[in-house]
Amino acid sequence: GGVILGRNGAFVLKDRPGALHVKLVGQTKVRVARAARLFGISEERSAKRQPLEDDFRRELSRQYFRFDPTTDDYYGLVIDTTRFNEDQVVAIIVAAAKARAA
């Protein structure tokens, strides 16, 4: 077992038997505030960076993998992380992985 983080992991490993592909999403304003705290920047600066980061990552996926990460096609579980705390998100993923393995 293992955990692989990355936007393109679900696509790259789409045919891997037993893999649980999890997509983490969230409301933009909450993600902006979270990023500001995490990186020690103002929310204003974070709000300017967020669409640039999202667009850059999305375009990398499309250009190099011919993969659209905005769809949920390759994910078995999609979690809005702005509606749960970190411990709850981890618990949801662990429960899904255990249920899939059973």
Buried (B, 14 or more C-beta within 10 A) or exposed (E): EEEEEEBBBBBBBEEEEEBBBBBBBBEEEEBBBBBBEEEEBEBEEBBEBBEEEBEEBBEBBEEEEEBEBEEEEBBBBEBEBBEBEEEEBEEBBEEBBEEEEE
